[in-house]
Amino acid sequence: MIERAGLILLAQRPAHKHLGLKWEFPGGKVEPGETPAAAIVREIREELGCDFAITRALPPFIHAYAEPIELIPFVGHLAPGSPEPHPHEHAALRWVAPADLASFDLAAADLPILAQLL
């Protein structure tokens, strides 16, 4: 979860992918031999073209889609000197006030993260 000036960045999944057009907190998979913290920094760079600085971790949890996935959420901000996020792998990006997050059609796996935030 990327925070800036009291807002949180949401990314909209492309229409042709699983959960198409749902909104999500950007992230991705941990590669073999990679720590979760290194993975989120790499994934944000690959997906959004920006640099992510972690400020805290949230408790990990399991979400069951067709196959269960473990989510290891981190909260942070753009690193100093980072370019602005760009939707390289998403349909759209939006900075959203925390109170407005529930009005977005979030991917089900992100709902527990939203509950922790609020």
C-alpha positions as CSV (number, residue, x, y, z in Angstrom):
1,M,0.0,0.0,0.0
2,I,1.6,3.3,-1.1
3,E,0.6,6.3,0.9
4,R,1.1,10.0,0.0
5,A,-0.3,13.1,1.5
6,G,-3.1,11.2,3.3
7,L,-4.0,9.3,0.1
8,I,-3.5,5.7,-0.9
9,L,-2.7,4.4,-4.4
10,L,-5.1,2.0,-6.0
11,A,-4.4,0.2,-9.3
12,Q,-7.1,-1.2,-11.6
13,R,-6.4,-4.6,-13.1
14,P,-6.5,-4.9,-16.9
15,A,-9.9,-6.1,-18.4
16,H,-8.3,-9.2,-20.0
17,K,-6.6,-10.5,-16.8
18,H,-8.0,-12.5,-13.8
19,L,-10.3,-10.2,-11.8
20,G,-10.4,-7.8,-14.7
21,L,-11.2,-4.1,-13.8
22,K,-11.1,-4.8,-10.1
23,W,-9.1,-2.3,-8.1
24,E,-6.2,-3.5,-5.9
25,F,-3.2,-2.4,-3.8
26,P,-0.2,-3.0,-6.2
27,G,2.1,-5.9,-5.4
28,G,3.0,-9.3,-6.7
29,K,4.6,-12.7,-6.1
30,V,7.7,-13.4,-4.0
31,E,10.3,-15.1,-6.2
32,P,12.4,-18.1,-4.9
33,G,15.2,-16.9,-2.7
34,E,13.7,-13.4,-2.3
35,T,12.4,-11.8,0.9
36,P,8.9,-10.5,0.9
37,A,10.3,-6.9,1.5
38,A,12.6,-7.2,-1.5
39,A,9.7,-8.7,-3.6
40,I,7.4,-5.7,-3.0
41,V,10.1,-3.2,-3.9
42,R,10.8,-5.1,-7.1
43,E,7.2,-5.6,-8.0
44,I,6.3,-1.9,-7.5
45,R,9.3,-1.0,-9.7
46,E,8.2,-3.4,-12.4
47,E,4.5,-2.7,-12.3
48,L,4.5,1.1,-11.6
49,G,8.1,2.2,-12.6
50,C,8.6,3.9,-9.3
51,D,10.6,3.3,-6.1
52,F,8.9,2.1,-2.9
53,A,10.2,2.7,0.6
54,I,8.6,0.4,3.2
55,T,7.5,2.0,6.5
56,R,5.8,-0.9,8.1
57,A,4.5,-4.4,7.6
58,L,0.9,-5.6,8.2
59,P,0.1,-9.1,9.4
60,P,0.2,-11.7,6.7
61,F,-2.9,-13.7,5.9
62,I,-4.3,-16.4,3.5
63,H,-7.0,-15.6,1.0
64,A,-8.7,-18.5,-0.9
65,Y,-9.4,-17.8,-4.5
66,A,-9.5,-21.0,-6.6
67,E,-6.1,-21.7,-5.0
68,P,-5.2,-20.1,-1.6
69,I,-2.6,-17.3,-1.7
70,E,-0.6,-15.8,1.1
71,L,-0.6,-12.0,1.2
72,I,2.2,-10.2,3.0
73,P,1.1,-6.6,3.0
74,F,3.5,-3.7,3.4
75,V,2.7,0.0,3.8
76,G,5.1,2.7,2.6
77,H,5.6,5.7,0.4
78,L,7.4,6.7,-2.8
79,A,11.2,6.8,-2.1
80,P,12.8,10.3,-2.4
81,G,13.5,11.1,-6.0
82,S,11.2,8.4,-7.3
83,P,9.4,8.9,-10.6
84,E,5.6,9.2,-10.4
85,P,3.8,5.8,-10.6
86,H,2.8,4.8,-14.1
87,P,0.3,2.1,-15.0
88,H,2.7,-0.2,-16.9
89,E,0.7,-3.3,-16.1
90,H,-2.7,-1.8,-15.0
91,A,-5.6,-0.1,-16.7
92,A,-5.5,2.9,-14.4
93,L,-4.1,4.3,-11.1
94,R,-5.9,6.5,-8.6
95,W,-4.9,8.3,-5.4
96,V,-7.8,7.8,-3.0
97,A,-8.7,9.0,0.5
98,P,-8.9,6.1,3.0
99,A,-12.5,7.0,3.7
100,D,-13.3,6.5,0.0
101,L,-11.5,3.1,-0.5
102,A,-14.7,1.1,0.3
103,S,-16.5,2.7,-2.6
104,F,-14.1,1.0,-5.1
105,D,-14.7,-2.5,-6.5
106,L,-11.7,-4.0,-4.7
107,A,-10.3,-7.5,-5.4
108,A,-11.5,-9.8,-2.6
109,A,-8.0,-10.5,-1.3
110,D,-7.5,-6.8,-0.6
111,L,-10.6,-6.4,1.6
112,P,-8.8,-7.7,4.7
113,I,-6.0,-5.1,4.1
114,L,-8.7,-2.4,3.8
115,A,-10.2,-3.6,7.1
116,Q,-6.7,-3.4,8.8
117,L,-6.3,0.1,7.5
118,L,-9.6,1.4,8.6
